[in-house]
Amino acid sequence: MTLLSKLGASRSVTAALLASGIATGFAGSAAAQCDDGETVLKFSLVTKLRGHPKGEAALAWADMINSEMQGELCMEVYPSSELYDDNDVFGALLSNDVQIAAPSASKFKDYSELLTLFDVPFLFDSALHVDEFLRATDAPARFSASIEDDGFVMLGFWTNGMYQMSATRVLRAPDDAQGLTFRVQSASAPVASMMDRLGVEGKSMSFSKVYDALKDGEVQGQYNTWSNISAEGFYLEQAAVVETNHGYLGYPVIMAKSFLDGLPLATRQKLINSFALITHERNRFAYEINQQSRLEILEDEGIILRLNEEELALWRDRLLPIQDEFRANIDAELIDLAISANAAADPFGAQ
Ligand code: LMR
């Protein structure tokens, strides 16, 4: 068997498994058996559950609630956009059709420009740097305040990881993307600027549509984390995934303020405490899950391109001016806070 036919065989098997939901763990919902008298918390996700940082965190939280808050609360987790996609979920929270959601920060564009900070390229060196930024500054309080008027409370942030770019062409240099159409999560100002600077058309599209859009050629490129690229099989339709690490995917975990405030105080406190515990525990695993997903892409003979320093410098030079745009047009203080927190962070303990 030639390398090419072997590659074709292996990748098409994965594609078929992906389509049937077998390759990436079960895709069904984790609906709990709720008892009479328990307040049901429906948690709507667009990603899969197993092997995904957000899915695993949601499952762990549901386990904790359902074993420790019997008789009070009952959490049901609905993955893979079974209930809502990320654009509809904001309205569904406000109409109390779901009670918890964790859309990526980029999707808050219509509610909070501050949260589009994470779309600014090359602001953070790693997801662990972002964790330190969120721990060491008042940024989470600012983010939470910025969505309060729209009726939401942010309980905290769940981490996924850093974005990698891929396309039907190998993107060694920023100009290699010119003329292509890329799927984007939202047309936030930093994302729109990034697309312009790469000479790319950005097409905003819900997560559940991306694989088919890549397969049918409706879009030719995308960016996402290793866990999303692997779990959804995006790499199967791309020439290569380029290790750009240019941005950060994280999730503000939100509820409708009216719903949370309506819970008895002791129940609310237990819910918030359990969230803090799970967040602390699960955020530490996000990095591992993404590294594992990266390996799985390689094992399936997906092509990953690691850029050398000169090549990476070209990407940085092209996209770094977006930091100044954010400073001038959105929030100078926040971006300066992010830049200094990133510089001060020492997550790997190197002195
Ligand atoms: C995306 O739309 O690409 C991501 O926000 C999906 C997710 O929730 O990780």
Boltz pocket constraint, residues with backbone or C-beta under 6 A from the ligand:
constraints:
  - pocket:
      binder: B
      contacts: [[A, 46], [A, 47], [A, 54], [A, 102], [A, 103], [A, 104], [A, 160], [A, 185], [A, 205], [A, 206], [A, 207], [A, 223], [A, 224], [A, 228], [A, 249]]
      max_distance: 6.0
